[in-house]
Amino acid sequence: MGEIVLVRHGETAWSLGRRHTSYTDLELTTDGERQARAVGGLLGGRRFVRVLSSPRRRALRTAELAGLAVTATDPDLAEWNYGEYEGVTTAEIHADRPAWNLWTDGCPGGESPAEVGERLDRVLARVAPLLERGDVALVGHGHALRVLGARWVGLPPAAGGLLRLDTATVSLLGHEHGRRVIGRWNQPAPPPADPAPELSARH
């Protein structure tokens, strides 16, 4: 039985600034591109029977730089629709709504936790049968992939709030004794190696 390999995209200017980013189609930063290349080293030369990506450029570019050949884009892998909170930070939202919690309240003009859960359930229903043939890679976004991880193990969408997921990380969903399990979560790509120090000339 294969595994589902989750790849969160590399850094963007908005992820760096902790601004909610769903439908805004940002490019990776220079550091984000470096992170994406490093993600390739975490994939261990795996061969995938299917590679699905969010249609957003930051996800597609991450897949490309990580050496993943995207089979298809899947709109159900897009990030949580933040509606009126697009581009806004949690701190800014809390200034007006101190008790607001994305994982229970959703976003005005955007999606509720249940709606996000429904579309990530559709992704899992499509890819789970493929695991009999091998591994599947899903390239996407922080909050959506956290919901997907929770749903894989039968938890409600709100449980994704307990699964921190940083940019340019790899997570594994699989099976143990016939049960669905999270095999690895939020594994970061290694930082670039420091250049070797220059040796001073001897006189």
Disulfide bonds with the S-S distance in Angstrom:
none
